[in-house]
Amino acid sequence: MGSFGGHALPGSFFIVYAFFLTTCAYVKFLQSSKGDTRFKSFASFYFPYGKLQRFPLEGLLKVLLTTIALSIEIYTGFNNGKFVAMGNAQHATMFAYFGFNGVIDLLQHFKAPLPRDTEYVTLAMAFMVEGLLFKFHLHGRSQLDVLVHTLLLYVVYACIISVIVEMKYRHSILSPLARAYFSLIQGTWFWQVGFILYNPSPNAVPWKADDHGELTLVTLLFAWHALADFIILLVTTVTIHVCCRRRNGIAENDVGLKRLLHSGSNGQAVVCVQSDSDSDLEFEQPAVGVNR
């Protein structure tokens, strides 16, 4: 993990997870509002459109992506046939817990006899283990290294709290959106830490590990990440809302066309005809040769 790629990999995982969660949760919320049903959050959401609506995509992606990440961490931790990178072992353990949560999601999908909210408990466990590993991951590091990972640790704590709150308040859309928000901060900040500590550009100027001004700049960057990620999720939800509204509008128009042929008061089928002119007038005329 002590490389740019080692931070970009989990960062990408959390970014994808955050957008997937936001999309699924908010679409489900809009569908519930339109159908006059009460919204209910889930630890593992289904994709809202197409043939994947009943497919446990989130659980499968968790297992697949974490298995790939875990394998990379283990593989790169070997040197001359011996595993020497304890940092890689810590990050592999983190991925293993999130992968285990994905397995629980799949078991829940296939109606395994598991206790209620097991998927939430294992998700909270995954974040707790991540926080534990980062807490004791910084011995002997520079002030800069300790600071960037400490800020990340705060976000992990926020993820744990958001999961617990969501498990309690399953009917609030803010609960899964909070989980998505803090996951997105994790993702973007992982990338930022990679650029700060292991900038891949050959012309990059190294950060000064113990300079007060640079440490202050790091905290400012974190604050801007929090604001930028909030705006990104806000724009995402607004975009989803507009797209769903247009999609539903098309569906309602299709239903309206099907209702052009309807039953009149005397039992005779009637066709509704609307003029193409600028007038808003509508009139009805009996349908020739059509009787109910």
C-alpha positions in Angstrom: 0.0 0.0 0.0 3.0 2.3 0.3 2.6 3.5 -3.2 0.4 5.7 -5.3 -1.4 2.7 -6.7 -1.9 1.3 -3.3 -4.0 4.4 -2.4 -5.7 4.8 -5.7 -7.1 1.2 -5.6 -9.1 1.5 -2.4 -10.0 5.1 -3.3 -11.6 3.9 -6.6 -13.4 1.2 -4.7 -15.0 3.7 -2.3 -15.9 6.2 -5.1 -17.7 3.6 -7.1 -19.4 2.3 -4.0 -20.6 5.9 -3.1 -22.1 6.6 -6.5 -23.7 3.2 -6.7 -25.3 3.6 -3.3 -26.5 7.2 -4.1 -28.1 6.1 -7.4 -29.8 3.1 -6.0 -31.0 4.7 -2.8 -32.3 7.9 -4.4 -34.1 6.1 -7.3 -35.8 3.8 -4.8 -36.8 6.9 -2.7 -38.3 8.5 -5.8 -40.1 5.3 -6.8 -41.5 5.0 -3.2 -42.7 8.6 -3.3 -44.5 8.2 -6.6 -46.1 4.9 -5.6 -47.2 6.3 -2.2 -45.2 3.7 -0.3 -42.8 4.3 2.5 -39.1 4.3 1.6 -37.0 1.7 3.3 -33.2 1.6 3.2 -31.1 -1.5 2.7 -27.5 -2.3 3.5 -27.2 -3.7 0.0 -29.3 -2.1 -2.7 -30.4 -3.6 -6.1 -29.7 -1.8 -9.3 -32.9 0.2 -10.1 -33.3 -0.5 -13.8 -33.3 -3.2 -16.4 -32.8 -6.9 -15.8 -30.5 -6.3 -12.9 -33.3 -5.1 -10.6 -33.5 -8.5 -8.9 -29.8 -9.4 -9.2 -27.5 -8.9 -6.1 -25.1 -6.7 -8.0 -23.8 -4.8 -5.0 -22.9 -8.0 -3.1 -21.3 -9.5 -6.1 -19.2 -6.4 -6.8 -18.1 -6.2 -3.2 -16.8 -9.8 -3.4 -15.3 -9.4 -6.8 -13.5 -6.1 -6.3 -12.2 -6.8 -2.8 -10.9 -10.2 -3.9 -8.9 -8.5 -6.7 -7.6 -5.9 -4.3 -6.8 -8.4 -1.6 -4.9 -10.6 -4.1 -2.9 -7.6 -5.3 -1.9 -6.6 -1.8 -0.8 -10.2 -0.9 1.1 -10.6 -4.2 3.0 -7.4 -3.9 3.8 -8.1 -0.2 6.1 -11.0 -1.1 9.9 -10.5 -1.6 12.1 -13.4 -2.5 9.4 -15.9 -1.6 8.7 -14.4 1.8 5.9 -12.1 2.9 7.6 -9.0 4.3 5.1 -6.2 3.9 3.0 -5.9 7.1 1.3 -2.8 5.7 0.0 -4.9 2.8 -1.3 -7.5 5.3 -3.3 -4.8 7.1 -4.9 -3.5 3.9 -5.6 -7.1 2.7 -7.4 -7.6 6.0 -9.4 -4.5 5.4 -10.5 -5.7 2.0 -11.3 -9.2 3.4 -13.8 -7.7 5.8 -15.6 -5.7 3.1 -15.6 -8.9 1.0 -17.1 -10.8 3.9 -19.9 -8.2 4.0 -20.5 -8.8 0.3 -20.8 -12.6 1.0 -23.4 -11.8 3.7 -25.3 -9.6 1.1 -25.4 -12.6 -1.3 -26.5 -15.0 1.5 -29.3 -12.5 2.4 -30.4 -12.4 -1.2 -30.6 -16.2 -1.4 -32.7 -16.3 1.8 -30.1 -17.8 4.1 -31.3 -18.2 7.7 -29.3 -15.2 9.1 -30.3 -12.9 11.9 -32.0 -9.7 11.1 -29.7 -6.8 10.1 -26.6 -9.1 9.8 -25.6 -7.2 6.7 -25.5 -3.9 8.6 -23.6 -5.4 11.4 -20.9 -6.8 9.1 -20.7 -3.5 7.2 -20.1 -1.7 10.5 -17.5 -4.3 11.4 -15.7 -3.7 8.1 -15.5 0.0 8.8 -14.5 -0.6 12.4 -11.6 -2.9 11.4 -10.5 -0.3 8.8 -10.4 2.3 11.5 -8.5 0.0 13.9 -5.9 -0.8 11.3 -5.4 2.8 10.4 -5.2 3.8 14.0 -2.2 1.5 14.6 -0.7 2.0 11.1 1.2 5.1 11.8 4.0 4.2 14.2 7.3 5.9 13.3 5.7 7.9 10.4 6.3 11.6 9.7 3.9 14.3 10.8 2.6 14.7 7.3 1.9 10.9 7.0 0.2 10.8 10.4 -1.9 13.8 9.6 -3.3 12.6 6.3 -4.2 9.2 7.7 -5.7 10.7 10.9 -8.0 12.8 8.8 -9.0 9.6 6.9 -9.6 7.9 10.3 -12.2 10.6 11.2 -14.1 9.8 8.0 -14.0 6.1 8.9 -15.6 6.9 12.2 -18.3 8.9 10.5 -19.0 5.9 8.2 -19.4 3.6 11.3 -21.9 6.1 12.8 -23.8 6.5 9.6 -24.2 2.7 9.2 -25.5 2.4 12.8 -27.9 5.3 12.3 -29.1 3.9 9.0 -29.8 0.5 10.7 -32.0 2.3 13.2 -33.7 4.8 10.9 -34.4 2.6 7.8 -37.1 4.9 6.4 -35.0 8.0 6.1 -33.3 8.8 2.7 -30.7 10.9 4.5 -29.3 7.8 6.2 -28.0 6.0 3.1 -27.0 9.3 1.5 -24.9 10.0 4.6 -23.2 6.6 4.2 -22.6 7.4 0.5 -21.2 10.9 1.4 -18.6 9.7 3.9 -17.7 6.8 1.6 -17.1 9.3 -1.2 -14.9 11.4 1.1 -12.9 8.3 1.8 -12.4 7.6 -1.8 -11.4 11.1 -2.9 -9.1 11.5 0.1 -7.4 8.2 -0.6 -6.5 9.6 -4.0 -5.3 12.8 -2.4 -3.1 11.0 0.0 -1.6 9.1 -2.9 -0.7 12.4 -4.6 0.7 13.9 -1.4 2.9 11.0 -0.3 3.6 9.2 -3.6 3.0 11.6 -6.4 3.5 9.6 -9.7 4.6 12.7 -11.6 8.4 12.7 -12.1 8.4 16.5 -11.9 6.4 16.7 -8.7 7.9 18.7 -5.8 7.9 16.5 -2.7 5.9 17.7 0.3 7.8 18.8 3.4 7.1 16.2 6.0 7.3 18.4 9.1 6.6 21.9 7.7 3.8 23.7 9.6 2.6 25.5 6.5 2.3 22.3 4.5 0.5 20.6 7.4 -2.0 23.4 7.5 -2.5 23.1 3.7 -3.4 19.5 4.2 -6.2 20.3 6.6 -7.5 22.9 4.1 -7.4 20.4 1.3 -9.4 18.0 3.5 -12.0 20.7 4.2 -12.3 21.4 0.5 -12.7 17.7 -0.3 -15.6 17.5 2.2 -17.3 20.5 0.5 -16.6 19.3 -3.1 -17.9 15.8 -2.4 -21.1 17.2 -0.8 -21.7 19.3 -4.0 -20.9 16.3 -6.2 -23.5 14.2 -4.4 -26.0 17.1 -4.4 -25.6 17.5 -8.2 -25.9 13.7 -8.6 -29.2 13.5 -6.7 -30.6 16.5 -8.7 -29.6 14.8 -11.9 -31.2 11.6 -10.9 -34.3 13.4 -9.9 -34.6 15.2 -13.3 -33.9 12.0 -15.3 -36.4 10.0 -13.3 -39.0 12.8 -13.8 -38.5 12.8 -17.5 -38.6 9.0 -17.7 -41.8 8.9 -15.7 -43.3 11.6 -17.9 -42.7 9.5 -21.0 -44.3 6.5 -19.2 -47.3 8.5 -18.2 -47.8 9.8 -21.8 -47.7 6.1 -23.0 -50.4 5.3 -20.5 -52.4 8.3 -21.7 -52.3 7.1 -25.3 -53.6 3.7 -24.2 -56.5 5.3 -22.5 -57.6 7.2 -25.6 -60.1 4.4 -26.2 -62.3 4.3 -23.1 -65.8 3.5 -22.2 -68.5 6.2 -22.4 -71.4 6.7 -20.0 -73.8 4.8 -22.2 -71.5 1.7 -22.4 -70.4 2.6 -26.0 -66.7 2.9 -26.6 -65.6 6.5 -27.1 -62.4 7.8 -28.8 -60.9 11.0 -27.3 -59.6 13.3 -30.0 -57.4 16.3 -29.4 -56.9 19.0 -32.0 -53.5 19.8 -33.3 -54.3 23.5 -33.3 -53.3 25.9 -30.6 -56.7 25.5 -28.9 -56.9 23.5 -25.7 -60.4 22.2 -26.5 -61.0 18.5 -26.5 -64.0 16.7 -27.8 -65.3 13.1 -27.8 -67.0 11.2 -30.6 -68.5 7.7 -30.6 -66.2 5.1 -32.1 -67.7 3.6 -35.2 -68.5 -0.1 -35.0 -67.1 -0.5 -31.5 -69.3 -1.7 -28.8 -68.5 -3.2 -25.3 
